[in-house]
Amino acid sequence: MIVASVVTVPGRTNDLISVLDDLLKSTRLPNFLYVSVSKFYPRLDKSFSEKDLEILENYLKNYPIENRIVFYDIDLGPCLKLLTPIKEHDFSDDDDILIFDDDNGLFPTALECLVNISERCGKSSVYGIMGVSSGNFIHGEYITSGDYYPVDVLGGYRGVLYPVRTIDIGKLEKWVDMFVMGFGEHNMIAMHDDHIFSYYLKFNKIESRVVNVHPKDGLNYWPKPNNNGIFQDSRLNESLKILDKVLLDNNIVL
């Protein structure tokens, strides 16, 4: 079974619906979908409108993939995209979780590609379409040899496949709570789920891999990284510094 999971917040209902429309174009569909909805978004002091909630609920009632909305009173951050299904779903050891973002559609072949390589190369690792290694973007269509390329951080916005056997829910919850507490001391929400999850994997000696795909699949990314890796925005860079400080304060060396 493949369980898909996405998190959304106020103001993104139309974006989310567009992304879920794209999901239906996938060459391989998930069996179940979780949508985590944060009713209140403190970063913008904004709440979900009743109209948007009604639009989303009506859309999902007619959605051809079995689904469930899980409501949270306040925004607990994007880490919910992995925590929600782990807490809410009854998994077997061979199941997979696909996480993605609510403002970037998946390419049609993404899930099929991730599943195929996971089954071929082993469910002891986590797989994505893109990632970052030593500050450089690594995209699947630019890998010229082998089935995958190890990376430091998997980029979640184009989809990441987590074999359930790679996740210990107790360990993951404690790991995420550590960052939630650390960011809370700065009156911020722990945002960088890509880094938080990838660091969890690295700490537990689970490899993060970008899969090898062929350009014919149409994964039209920019082939060259910017000079500073993924993030150039000053607020995001400040947030990444807090993330590193949390690791330092907890005596964690990756």
N, C-alpha and C positions, 0 to 999 in steps of 0.2 A: 504493500500500500504506500502511496505517496500522498502526504498531507502538505498542502500549501498554506502559507501563513503570511499575512500582511498587516501592518499597523497603520491607522490613519488618525488624523486630528482635524479639528474644525478648519473649514476653508478649503479642503481638498476633495470634497465629494465628487466633483466632476472629473478631477484627475484620477481618482481611484476607479471610478466606473470605466474610464477609458482604458486603464491598465487591466481591469478585469475582462473587458471586451477583448483586449489583446491576448489574454491568457487562453481564451477559447479558441484562438487560432493556432495554438500549440500543436505540433505533430504528435505529442504525447500529453495527455491531460492528467492532472492530479485526480485522486479519488475523493478528496475532501478538501475544503477550504475553511480556514479560520480568518475572520476579520476582527482585529482588536481595535475598539473604538474608544478613544479618550474623549469624554464629554466636555471636559474643560481643559484649556490649553493655557497654562499660566504664563508661558513665555510671551504670549501676545495678549494675555488677559481676555481670552476669547472662548466662548462656549459654542458647542454644536447647536445650530438652530433646529427647531422642531421640524421645519420644512425639509432640511437636509437629511435629518434622521429618517423621516418618512420616505424620502426619495431613495435612500440607500436600502432601507428595509424592503421596500416594494421591488427594487431592482433584484435583490438577492432572493426574494421569494420565487422569482421566475428564472433564476440562474440555473443552468443545466448541471452544474457540479454541486453535489450536496455540500451544504455550508452551515456555518453558525457564526453569529456575531457575539463577541464577548465584550461587554461594556465595562469600562473603568471610569470612576467618577472624575479623576484628574489624570493628566498626562504623566505616565510613569516612564516615558522614554521609549525609544525604538527597540530596546532589548526585549520588549514584549513579543516581538515577531517570532522569537524562539521560545521564550518562556511560556507563552499562552498555550501552544499545542502540547508542549511537554507536560504541563499541568492538567490540561483538559482532556487529552486524548488517551485512549487505551491502545498502546502500541505493541507490536511484536518486534522481536529483535532484528528482523530483516526489513523493517519499514524505513522510509526516508521522509525527511522534512525539507520542503523547498521554501526558502524565505526570499522575499523580494520587497521592493519599495512601492509606495503608493503613488509615485509621480514619475515612474519610468517603466514603460512597457517591456515585457520580455520578448526576445526574438522567438519566432515560431519554433525553431529547432533547439532552443536552449535546454529545455527540460529533457528532451530525448537524448541529447548529447551528454548531459550530466549523468543521467541514469545509465546509459550504455557504458561510459567509461568507469563509473563507479562499480558496476557489475564485473567489468573486465579487469580492472586494476586493484580492486579490493575495497571493502566497505570499512576499512580501518582508518581511512582518511576522509577529509571533507573537500568538496570540489566546487569550483566557481568558474564563471566565464572570464572574469578579469581579476587582477590583484595588483599588489605593489611589492616590489622587492628592491631594497636599497634605494628607495626614493623614486624608482622608475616604474611606470605602468607596464604590466605584462598582460597582453590580450591573447586569447586563445587562437585567433586566426593568424597570429604572427609567430606562433611556436612552430619551428620547422622540423623538429625531430622528437620522437617519443610520444607518449600519450598525454603527458602532463608536465607542468613546470612548477616546482615548489616556490611558494611565495611567503612573505612575512605577514601580509594582510590581504584577505580576500575582500574584493569589492562587492557589496551586497546588492547594489542597485540593478544589476543584470541577472541576479539569481544565484543562490548558493544552495547546494544540496548537502544536507547533514544526514548521513546514515545514523539511525537512532542509537546504534551501538556505540557511537563516538561520544555520546552525551550521558553524563552522570548528573541527574537533576539536582541532587543535593549539593554536589560540588559547584554546578553552574549557578545555582541560586546564591550560594555564599559568595561566589566570585562577582556576580553582578551586584549584590548588596554592598560589597566592598567599594565599588565605584559609585554607587548611588549615594552612599554615606560621604565619600570623599568629595563628590561634586556638590552635595548638599551643604557642606561647610562653606562653599563659595556661592551659595544661593543659586545654584545651577542644576540642570537636569543632565544626567549622564547620557550624552548624545551619541558618541562614536561607537555604535554597536559593532561595526565592522572590526574596529580595533579591539574592543572588549572581547568579542567572541574569538577573534584570531589569537589574541594573547592567551585566552583560556586554552585554546588548542595547543599552542606552543608550550605553555606551562605543563600541560599534561602529555607532552610528547606525541601529539597527534598532528600529522602533516597537513598543511593547507596547500591545495593544488589547483592551478589553473589548467583547464583541460585543453587539449590540442584539437582545434576544429579547423575545417577547411574554409578559405575565403568565400567559397560558393554559398555558404550558409548566410551570407549577407550581414556579418557582424561588423558594420561599418563604424568603428571607433576611430578617433584620431590615433594614428600610429605612434606619434612621438609624445613623450611626457612633457609637462611644463617643468621649469627648472627646479621647482621646490616640491616635486611629487604631486600628491592629490590636492593639498590644501594651500591656498594663498591668502584666503580671507583672514584678517587679523583676529576676529572673534573665534573662529574655528581653531586657529593656531594657539590661542590662549587656552582653549578647551583641551587641546592635545597636551599642553604643558601640565594641566591639572591631572590628566590621565597618567602621565609619566610620574607625577608627584605621588599619586595614589600607590603606584607600584613601589616607589622608593620608601614611602612611609610604612608600607607593609613588608619591607625587606624582601621583595620579590625581584629576582634577576631572571630575565628571559634569555 
